[in-house]
Amino acid sequence: MLRSIILTFAAFVSLTSATPLIYDGRAPFNYTTEDLNSSLDPYLSVVKGSMDASYYTQLLGHALNATPLWSPNLWSPIEQPMTISIDNTSIFIPGGSTPQNGFRRTELIAQKDGNHTALNAIADVGTTVFHVSILEDLDKPLNMSHEYQIVWIEPNDGTHVFEIQLGSPFTIPTGTVPVSDARFLKVRNHALDLLFETPFTSHDWHNFAVQIDWTNLTLGVFYSTNGEPLEAVTGLVENSSASPGAAGQGDYHFGVLKLPLANPNETAAQQGDVVHFGIQEGDTEALTYSGVFIESIIGGVSAGYGKTIAPIS
């Protein structure tokens, strides 16, 4: 493959001057495994299994191109993609709590100045846009019989302001899986209504931007593949079930959260407790990410190559 692609300084200035950056999660080439293991900006890397963060998240350097959207050419890279993986050790234990044996999960959480909560207070107000690009890892494919949550914003109540999903929805009992649209990327709102879906084609960067009006509780979705500029793929959609104000603010997650299959040998209560029970195969699975940032809509929405388009209205 071609060498990895990222923004030149000139493109970075163009992007930030048109649409002010609130958070930049595009990993620079001087970001190291030691930084990742230490949860240094721009990521909090504690949502993982028992191994170091760098065991689950691989910084790819120049081995793979990032999404082309934020680079004016192939010769000025500053962003390295990251592959985020899970295996049977990917059991997260929240501080002092019960191991989440039902899930397999590895996630990075956006943070700035070493504080993810402080970032929420400035990113989750007014109208802001959350960018991310996703690439399939052909060597570590997902098991589409399961449900995967791969991008979301999570307030303290554990709900998701929006989320991007893959795979087959968790059901009790488990139905016929994988479902027909298991290989579709799905964007859902807080109420889990489907806003947009698109086939998860191999070898393609899938570029998303989700516009969130935190005051009026609405969402809008932009999408493209590879080097095509982002375009609106929805109108303005209600997100009225989300909490207003500080209660609705939350952490920006991206990674791999694999839900279990319901285990028919467990009790009804256990089957309903997806966090702690269920069937997991323990395979190594992964997705690759780049182009992660949050911006204000002042000046428009970044569509790629320093260009902006109008917010969804």
N, C-alpha and C positions, 0 to 999 in steps of 0.2 A: 504493500500500500504506500501511498504518498506519505510524506512526513506530516506530523501533526500540525494543525492549523489553529492559530489564535490571533487575537487582535494585535495590530501594530499600535504604537503609541498614538499615531495620528487618528486611527479609527476609534481608539478608546476615548480620545478627546471629543471626537465628533459625537459619539454615543452619549457621553456624560453631559455635554453642553446642551444637546437637544432634549434629552430626557434624563433628568438627574438620577444618578445611581444612588440607591439606598443601601444596597448590599451587593457585593461582587463575590460570587462563589465559583468563578472560573479559575481553576487551580493554576497558579503560575509554575513555571518550570523549576523555580528554586524552592518550591514547597516539597518537603521531604517526608519519608516514612516516619522519621523521628517527630516531625511536626504533627503528623497525623496521630501518632500514638499518644502525643501529649495534648491532644485536643486544642491545638493552636489555631487561631483564626485562619481561614474563615469557617472552620467546621468544629462542632462538638461531636466527638466520635465515640460516645459511651454506649450507644444502643447497638449491642453486639453480643457475641458469645464470650467464652472464657479466654480466648486468645487475644493477642494484641490487635489493635485496630487495623494495622497494616497486613495482618494475616487475611482479613476479610476484604479489605479495600486496597486495590493495587493502583498505584500511580503509574500511568503508562508512558510518560515522557514523550519521546518522538516516535514511538512504535506504532501509533495509530492517529489518524486525523481526528481532531475534534469537529463539531459541526462547522461548516464553512461560513455560517451566517455572520460571524463577528470578526471575520478577517477579510481584508481587501484583496489578498493574494495568497499564494502558497508558500511564500518565502519569508514571512514575517510572523512566525508563531510565538505566542506568549502563553497559551492555555494548553494544559495537558489533560486528556480525558482520564476518567477513573472507572475501573471495573469494580462493582460492589457485589460481593458474593455471599451465599449462605451455604452451610453444610449441617451435619447433624450436631455440631458443637454450637450452633447459632441460637442458643437459648439465653435470652436476656433475663437478667435478674435485677429488677428495679431495686434501688437502695433499700435494704432491710426488708424486702418483700419476698413473695413466693416466686420461684422460677416459672417463667412463661413456657411451660413444656408443650403447649398446644401450638405455639408459633415457632417458625424459624425466621429470624430477622437480623438484618444489618442495615443501619441507616446512618446517614450524616444529617446533622441539624445545623441550619444556618446560624452563625453567631458573628458578632462584630465587637471588637475591643474586649474579647473574652467573655461576652455576656449575651446569651441568646434572648433572655427576657427583655433586656433593654432594647435589643433590636426589634422585638415585637412591638414595642411601644411607639416606634417611629415607622415601621413597615406596615402596620396593621391599622392605619388611620387614613382618612380621606379616600382617594382612589389610587390604588397601586397595582402593578403588574408583576406577576411571578413567572419567570422564564425557566425552561429546562429543556434539554434535548436528550433523547434516549435511543440507544442502539442495542440490538440483540447480540448476545454473546453466543455464537454458534457452537463453541466448544463446551459451554456449560448451559444448555437450554433449560428453560423453565418447564415444569410439568403442568400442562394446561388443564389437567383435571382438577387442579387446585385454584383457589382465588388468590391473587397477588395484589397488594396495595403498594404502589411504587412511588407516588408523589402525593403529598397532602400537607395541609396546615392543621395542627391539632391544638385546640384550646385545652384548658385544664380539665374540662369535663370529659375528655376522651373522644368527642365527636370530631368530625372533619369538616372544615369550612368548604373545602372541595377536595376531590381526590382523583387520581388517575389509577385505573385498575387494568389488570390483565387476567386471563384465565376464566374458570368456571365459578360462578357464585357458590359460596358455602350454603348448603341446605341440609336439613334433617328430615328424613334420611337422605343420604347422598343419592342423587338421581343419576341419569345417564350422562356420563362425563367422558371426554370434554364436551361442552355445549357447542352449538354451531358457530357462535361468535367468540369462542375462547381466545382466538388469536387476534382479537381486536383490542386496541387501546381504547379505553372508555373513560370519558371525563364525566364525573358526577358532582352534583351539588351537595349541600349539607343534608338534604332530605333523601339523598341517593337517587334522585331523578337523573336519568341519562341525558346529558347535554349534547354530547358528540361522541362518535366512535369512528375508528378508521382501522383498516387492516395493519397488523404489525409485520410489515414486510421486512424480510431479511436484507442485510447489507445497506440499509437506509437509516440515516439519522432522522428521527421523528421530533420535530421542533414544536414546542408548545409555549404559549403565553396565556396566562389566565388573569383577566382583569377583574379586580374586586373593588366594589364600592362598599366600604365599611360602614358608611353612614346610612345609605339607602338599601343596603343588603341586596345587592345584585351582583351577577357574574356575567362575564363574556369570555369566549374562547377564541384564540388565534392558533393557526396551525400551518405547518408546511413540512416538506421533506428535503433533506440534504441542503443544497444551496439556494432553494427557492425562497424568496422573501415570505415572511409571515403574512397571512391574510385572515380576516375574520371568518369564522365558520359557524358562529351562532349570532343571534341578536342578543339584546340585553335580557337576561333571565333572572327571575326572582330567586333570592336565596334567603327568604324571610324566616325560615326555621332556625337559622343561625342566630346566636345571641348578639345583641348590639353592644357597643362599647368595649370596655376592658375585658369583660367576661367572654367575648367572642374572639379575642386576640389569641394567637397561638404560634407554636414553633413550626418552621418550614422544614419538612422532612423530605428526603429523597433516598431511595435505596430499594431493598427487597424485603417485604414482609409477606411471608407465605402462610396462609391460613391452613388448618388441617382439613382432612375429610372426617365426617362424623363416624365414630366407631360404634357399630351396632352392638358390641359386647359391653359398652359402658351404659350407665344409667341415663335416664332422660336429662337429669340435672347436669351430669357430666358432659353429655353431648352438646348441651346448650352453652357450656363454658368453653368457648373456643380458645380462650387464652391459655388454658391449663390442660386441656384434654384433646383427644382426637388422634388421627393417624397421620404420621409424617414418615416419609421414606428415608430421609437423611441424605439425599443426593446433593452433590455440589452444583449449585445453580447461580447464575449471575446476569446482571445487566450492566451496560456501560453508559456513563453520563458525561455530559459537558454542557456548556452554555447556561450555567445556573447563575441567575442574578435577579434582583428585585429593583424596580424602577418606579418613579413617580410618573404620572401621565402629563406632567407639565411639558409642553412642547410636542406631545404625541406619544405613540407607542413605537418602540424600536422594532423595525421589521427586518433588519439585516443590512450590513454594509454601510452603516452610518445613516441609513434612511429611516424616516418615521412615517407612520400612518395615523389616521384619526382614531381615537378611542371608539369603542362600541357605544352607541347611544340609542 
